Amino acid sequence: MEALAVPAMNMIDEFLVQNLANTVWSIAPLRWHHGPLLAAISAQSRAKITEFYVQGCANLAWSFAQLGVLDEPLMDAIAKSSIRIIAEFHVQTMASTAWAY
């Protein structure tokens, strides 16, 4: 898995918001905790938080919680962004996001 983390971190600046959310969402069920990669995903996600749609916000929140990572700056950013798009949340995305907190 390390062989995947290093290239991802090297090109994290090029990731679209969906790439960020999908990357952490795909490693969360594996319980693979790579601190530097998660920190890079968090930093980029916070910088691009206003570009995220509902599913991306829900996936980010759920994934970090699933990994047992309490990233307060990221969760604060997700919460603020979610307020902006709250009307677009569906039951499942609302439940996933709420569970993460």
Secondary structure, DSSP 8 states (H G I E B T S, - for coil): -HHHHHHHHHTGGG--HHHHHHHHHHHGGGT---HHHHHHHHHHHHHTGGG--HHHHHHHHHHHHHTT---HHHHHHHHHHHHHTGGG--HHHHHHHHHH-
